[in-house]
Structure formats: C-alpha cells, structure tokens
Amino acid sequence: MARKADVSDVLLDAALELAATAGWRDLTMRDVAEASGVTLAELHAVYPTRNAILKAFSARIDAAVLAGDTGDLGDESPRDRLFDVIMRRLDALSAHRKAAWSIIRASLGNPGSALQGFCLTQASMRWMLEAAGIDAGGPAGALRTKGLMLVWLDVLRVWQSDESDDMARTMAHLDKRLALAERLQNLAWRSPGPEPEEAGA
C-alpha cells in the first residue's frame, strides 16, 4: 500500500469523482473502495466514515487557500483582502464544482449532514478571516464568522451556475454582499491590533 498521504488523496479524489457523477446522497463506502482499488479495510484505516471524507475535502480547500497567504497584507482594506481570500477559495473549489454541489444538495434533507456541514463551514470561515487579517477570536470574531458564513453560502448559490471563465457574475455578487455586510457591521471589519493598554506604546 502506498504512503498514507498518497492513499488519502487517491481515496478523496475517487469519492469526489463519484459524488460528481453518481451523486453524494447514495454514495457508499464500498463504492469509494472499489473506485480506488483498495479494500474496505484500507479505506476504513484512512476514512472510517463519509463524514471523515467531507472533513478531508474541507481541509484540502482550506489548505489551498492558505497556501496563497504571503503574510503581506499590503495596503488593501480588510474588505478587499477578504474578497481576495474568498475568490481564492472559489478558485480552489472550481475543480470540484459538481461534487461540491452534490454534497450540498444531499445535506439539505439530512439534519446530521447539515449540522456537520455547518460546523465545517464555520471552521473554514474562521480561517478565511484570519487569512484576510481579520480577527476571528472572541465574541466579536464569532459574529464576524457567522456574518461571513451568510455571505459565503449566498455567493455559493451564484457561483454554482456561473460558468464564465472570469466568474464575473460571482465576483460582482460577492462584492455586493461584502459591502452589505460591512454596512450592517455583520463582520465588524477590523484587523487585529494592539491591546488597549498597549495602544500608543
């Protein structure tokens, strides 16, 4: 058997391909094993549940976005930086558009899957805020995270049907939603700064 890291990628790719072509709702672990050419025991050692596959998928997209972080936030506003981060996420997700939408549709009628999707999305949105240099910690960070989740889910709806090469419709919709969130202070845009007692030090 190949290295675990290699096997996990092979298995995840197979699961996503099956989700795109046959649908996620009725996908079984045996389907994934057979498509990957591994035994059920080998699959179980890496992904013991379908939820584990979804967690790995979310982590892969998170990693792709964070890999583009240079640490230099430049002179862009928090809103503009967040726009760039979300577009990076959509770019990473584009290779798995059909699979992602199949997973989303399947979760709509399954409370357990919907809850897991909510938790995974919440964790990812915290990372997106951090990548944009926006504090995701504490009560204020929780509010920003929830606001960004609403933006993300709404933008996904437009992105799903946007087949243009430049994703112009998606970008325009994202810009409008971020502007609205900013006005409503749902995300309370603010980059991390010094603690109050340190200000002016």
N, C-alpha and C positions, 0 to 999 in steps of 0.2 A: 504494500500500500504506500502511496506517495506521502510526502510530508503532510501533516495535518493542515497546515495553512493552505497548501495547494488543493487538498481534498475539499476543504470548506468552500473554497471559491468554485470548484467544479460543481459541487452539490448545490450551491446557491444559484449559480448560473442555470443549472438544469431546472431548478424549481421556478425560477423567473421565466424561463422559456415556456415551461408548461403552463404557468399562470397566464402568459400572454396568448398562447394558442388554444388551450383547452379550458382555461378559467381556473381561478383560485378556489372557488367555492367547493368544488367536488374533488379537488386535488388530494391524493392520498400519499402517505409517506412511501408506500410501495412504488407508486408512480415515479417519485423522485429517485428512489434507489435504482429502479430499472433503467430510467433515462440516463443515470450517471454511471451505470455499470458497476455498482457496488452492492454489497449485501445489506440487508436491513440492519444487521449488527454494526456494520461500518457506518451506516448513516446515523444510527442511534448514538454512536460514540461522539459524533460531531454535532448533530442536531436532533435531540431527543423528541422534539415537538415541532409542530408547524409554527408555533409562536417563536421558537428559537430561530427559525428561518427568517421570520419577519424582523426580529431584533437584529440579525446579522445584516439584512438588507438595509435597515435604517442606519446601522453603524457604517456600512460601506458608503452610503451617500454623505453622511456626516464627515467621514474621513476625506472624501473627495473635495468637499467644500473647504474644510480646514487646511488641506494641503496647499490651497491657494493663498493662505494667510502669510504675508511677508513681515507682519509686525509693524509696518509703516502705515499708519492711518492717514497720513498726509493732512491736507487742509480741508478735506471734504466734511460736510456736515454729517452728524450721526444718521440722519435720514438717507443721505446719498450713499453712505457706507453700507447701510442695511439693504438698500436697493441692490447694490453690487453683490452682496452676500447671497441674497435670495435668488438673484439671477444665476449665480454660480450653482446654487442648489438645483435649480430647474435644469440647467445645462447637464448636471450630473445625472439627473433623473430621466432626461430625454431618451437615453439609450434603453430605458425600461418603461417607456410610457404606457404601453398596453398592459404590461404586468402590474404596474402601479395602480392603474385604473381598475383592473380586475380585482385587485386586493381591496381597494376602497369600496367598490360596489358590494363585494361579498360581506364586508364588515357592517354594512348598513342594516342588514337584517339579523345580525348576531351580536347581542349585547356584550358577550365576553370579548369578541374580537374588536368591537367598537371601543371598549374600555382599554384594551391593550394598545390599540392604535392611538387613542388619546394620550396615554402615558408616553409612548414612544415619540409622538409628535411634540409633546410638551418638553421632553428632554432635548430633542433636536433644536427646538426654538430657543432654548436657553443657550445652546452652543452658538446658534446664529447671532444672538445678541452679543455674546462675548466676542465673536469674530468681527463684529461691527464696532467693537469698542464701547458697547453699551452695557452698563452694569446689570447683571441678571440675578443678583443676590438680594436677599431680604424681601420684605413685603412689597416694596416698590418694584423689585425685579420680578416678583411673581405676577404683578399687574402687567408689567411690560410683556412678559411671556404669554399671558393669556391674550393680550391685545394682538401680539404678533401671530399667535395661532389662528385668530379670526381672519387676519389678513391673508395668511398662508392658505387656509382652506378655501377662501373665496377666490384667490388667484389660481389655485389648482383647477377650479372649475373652468376658468377661461383657458388656461394652459392646455387642458385636456383636448380641446377642439381647435387649438391654434396650430395649424400645420405649416405656417410660414417659416422660411429659413431664418429670418431675423427675429421671430417671436415679437413682432412689433405690437400686436394687439395685447399680448400678455404683459409686455413692458409698460404699455400705456395704462393698463388696468392696475398693475402693481403700483405705479407712481401715484395714481389717484387714491388708492386705498391707503398707502403710506401717508399721503398728505392729509387724508381724513383722520387717520389715527393720530397724527401729530396735532391736528387742530382739537380733537377731542381729548387729547392728553391720555389716550389709552396706553401709550407706551412711555409717556413721560420722558421724552428723549433727553438723555443726559449721559455724557461719558463719565467713567469713573474718575473721581478727583480726590484731592486730599481730604482727610477727616477734618471736621470743622475746627478742631483745636490746632491743626497744622496749617490751616489756610493763612497765608501771608508770612509763613515762616521762612 
